[in-house]
Amino acid sequence: MRARQARGVAPFPYNPMSDLDPGRRRAGASLALLSLIWGYNWVAMKIGLADAGPLQFATLRFTLAALCMVPVIMKFRAPLLPRREQWPAVAILGLMLAGNFACTLTALRLGGTGKTAVLVYTMPFWVLVFAWLALHEGLDRWQGIAVAIALAGLAVLVEPWTLSGGLLASVLALGAGMSWGASVVYVKNLQKKTSVSMLMITLWQMIIGSLLLALGWAWLEPQSIRWTVGFGLALGYTAVLATGVAWMLFYYALRRMPAGMVGLGTLATPVIGVLAAWLQLGERPAPLEAAGMALIGTALAMLAWSPRSNAQTANR
């Protein structure tokens, strides 16, 4: 053993994690926990929708989540209020958030949990498309192949040729992913013009979004909420764990790991959502649905490992 150490050879057995500093290991553990929380959140939302309408659940979620975001903002010492010139952008993002989650939760109530999660998480592809259209950012060959694979997966997963009752849920989930992608491009364009705190933007998105969702609740969902134990647990999970705690974990990991690695880690979220819905709700994907999910997952992984993404991460 001493001879091996004298020659600079590591003693056996070798632990590769020993080369990582404690901060990086904790960040990796935070990222894994974040993916678990966000992945299971799809099941929690599905459970909550059994006792409330989509707009009711979304309103309560973002009202509580906004309260949870205040200590997160104080923790990271971000500003609480937008500057005067930032209010129009914040209002637009709040409108996008309300539309996004109205579509997401309606799709979740009408369709399968895993399928909805995968379709909403097509957001990265819509970011590429909208950035190409609005910001004139070109696609490299690798990204073009990934988008083509994703479109094939979408065609298989949505099954537009069937014209079945599940088509509306698929279209709404896809619309939610597109709305999410559009908001990302909008924020990206906003960041080019002015410095903004994403924590502050997130807080006011939730406040404005919850107000708009409350208006929809009053107009479209007059039925009463059933205040069951399951509903309370589901609401608490989505508002406290999946928002307040999850955002702290996200920013903790982002400050200690490359952005590309953090993005790749969160790709496990829809996979966990599919598995959790299968195990707890008995929603086993049909063979064609599983094939579509696999294609989209492959395309997402390709985007995460694309040469351009790695180069941008290195530059940042």
N, C-alpha and C positions, 0 to 999 in steps of 0.2 A: 504493500500500500504506500509506504514512504517513498519507495523507488518510483512509483507511478506519479506521486505528487512532485517529486524532485524533477521529473522530466516534463512537468507541466500537463500531465494527463489527469483528467478528472477521475476520482475513485468511482467504482461501480457500486450500486446502481446510480445512474445519472438522472437527476430531476431537471427537465428543461424549464420548469417554472422558476427555478432558482435564479435564472438569468434576468427575470423580470423584477423591477423594483416593486416594493409593497404597494405604492400608489397605483401602478398599472394593474396589479392583480386585483385590487379593490375595485378599480374601474371596470375590469372585466366581469367581476361578480355583480356589480351594479347593473351592467348591461344585460346580463343573463336574467336577473330578477326583473328588470324592466320589460323584457320580451315576454316573460311569463305573465306579468300583470296585464300588459296590453293584450296578450293573446287570450287569456281567460276572460277579459272584459267583454268579448263578443257573446260569451255564454251568459254573463251577468246581465247584459242589456236584453238578451232574449228572454230571460226569466222576468225581468222587470216589466217587459211589454205585455206579459200575461195579465197585469193588473192596471195598466194605464195605457193611454194612447201614445203614439210616437211623439207628438208635440208636447204633451204633458210631461212625459219622461225626460225629453230633451231640455225643457224649460227648467225643471227642478235640478237636473244634473248640472247645467251650466250656472245656475244661481249659486248652488253649493260649491261648485268648482271655482267660481270667481272668488268666493270667500277663502277657499283653500290657497289660491294663488297669491294672496296678499302677503302671508308670511314667507312664501317662496321668494317673492320680489324683495322683501326686506332682507332675507338671508343673503341674496346676491347683490344687494345695494343698488338695485335698478330704480329708475324713476317711476313714480306711481301715476303721473298724469302725462298725456301727450302734449307736445307743444301745439300752439295755435294752428300752425300750418299742417300738422299731422292729423287733425280731426277728420277731414274728408276721407283720407285713406283708411283710418280706423273704422269709420262708418261703413265703408265699402267692404272691408274685411269682415265686419260683424254681419253684414247681409249675406256674404258668402258662407260664413259659418252656419248661419241659420238655415240656409238652403241646403247646405251639405248634410247636416244632421237630420233635417226633415226627410230628405231622401234616404239617408242611411237607415234610420230607424223604421221608416215605413217599409223599406225593402226587407229589413230584418224581420219585421212582423209578418210579412207576406211570404217570404222565402226561407231557404235554408241558411243556417248560421254560417257554416264554413264557406259556402258559395258566395254569400254576401261579403264576407271578410276578404276573400281573394279578389273579388271584383272591385271593391273599394280601394284595395291596395294596388290597383293598376295605376295609381297616382303618378309614379315616376315616369311612366310612358307619356302621360298627358303633359307632364312638365316639359319633356323633350319636344313634343309636338307644338305646344303653345309658345315655348321659348324660340322655336324655329320660326313660327308665324309672327310673333309680336316683337321679339328681341333680335331676330335674324341670326340666331345661333345655329350653325350648321351641325349636321349629324355626321360622325365618322362612320366608317364601314362597320365596325363592331357594334355601334349603337343601332345602326340601320338593321343589322341582322337580328338584334335583340327585339326591336320593335316589330319586325316581321313575325318572329316566333310568338310574341305576345298577342298580336292580332289573330294569329291562327288559334292560339289558346282561347281567346275571347270568343271566336266564332264557335268553337267546340263547346265552351262552357255556357254561353247564352242560348245556343240552339234557336236562332231566330226563325228557322224553317218550321218549327213545331207550332208556333202561334198558341201555345198553351197558357194557362193561367199564371204560370211562373215567369212568363216573359216580362210582365210589368215589374216584378221584383228585381229581375236582372237589369232591366233598363234603368230603374231608379238607383240601384247600387253602382252601375256604371256611371250614371250622371253624378253621383256623389264623388266618385274617383276623379271625374273630369273637373268638378267644382274645386276639389282639393288641389288638383294640379294647377288650375287657373290662379288660385290664391297664392300658391308658392311662387309662380312666375310674377304675380303682381307685387309680392313682397320683395322679390329679387330686384325688380325694376325700381321699387321704392328705395331700396338700400343703395342703389347707384346714385340716387339724387340727394339723399340725406342720411345721417346716422340715426338709427332707431334702435331701441331696446326691444328685443323679441319677447322678453318676459312681459314688458308693459303692453306691447301689442296684443299678446295672448290674453292678458287680463281684460282689456277693453273689448276685444273680440267677443269674449264670453259675456260681458255685461250687455253689450248691444245686441248680441245674438239671442240672449235669454229674453230680452224685452220683445224682440220681434217674434220669437217663438211663443211667448205668452199671448201676443195678439192672435196668432194662429190658433192657439189653444182655445181662447175665448170664442173664436168664430167657428171653428171646425170640430172641436171636441167637447161638446157640452156634458158628456157623461162624467160621472164621478170616479175618482181614483179609488181603488180598493186598497186600503192601507193594511196590507198583510205583512207578516214578518219577512217573507221572501222578498217582497217589494222593497221593504226598508233596507234589507241587506244588499240587494242588488243596486239600489240607488246610492247607498253609502260606498259600495265598492267602486262604482264608476266615477263618483264625484270626488271621493277622498283619495283612494288608492290609485285609480287609473288616471287621475289628473294631478292633484297636489303632490303626492309622493312620487308618482312616475316622472313628473317634470323635474323634480329635484334629482332623481337618479339619472335622467337623461343629460342634464347639464353637468352633473358631476362626472359622468363618463366622457362627455364631449370636451371637458377641460383637461382631461388626462390621457386621451387616446386620439389617434387621427380621425378626422371626420368620416373618411371612407369606411374605416373599421366600425365606427358606431352605426353608420347607415347599414352596413352589411349585417350587423348584429340584430337590428330591428326587423330584418327580413324574416326572422323566425316568427314574428307576430302572427301573420295569417296562418302559418303552418300549425302553430299552437292552437289557434282558434278552431281550425278544422278538426284537430285531434281531440280537443276538449269537447266540442259539440258531438263528436262521434261517441266518446266515452260516457258523457253525462246525459246528453239528450237523445242518444241513439240515432243521430243523423249521419248515417253512413253514406258517403258519396257513391253515386252510381258510377260504373266504369267509364262512361263518357265524361262525366263531370271530373272524375279523378284525372283523366287524361288532359283535360283543359287546364286544371289546376297545376299539373306537372309542367305543362308548357309555359304557363305564366311564371311559375316559380323559377324555371330555368332561365327565362328572359330577365327576370329581376336579378338573379345571381350574375348573369352576364354584364348587366349594367353596373353592378357593384364592383366587378373586377375589370371593368373596361379600362384600357390604357389612358383615355382622356380623364376619367374620374380619378385615377391614381395620380396623374400629373397635376390636376387641379388641387388635389389634397396636399401634394408635396409643396405646391406653390403657397397654399394657405399656411 
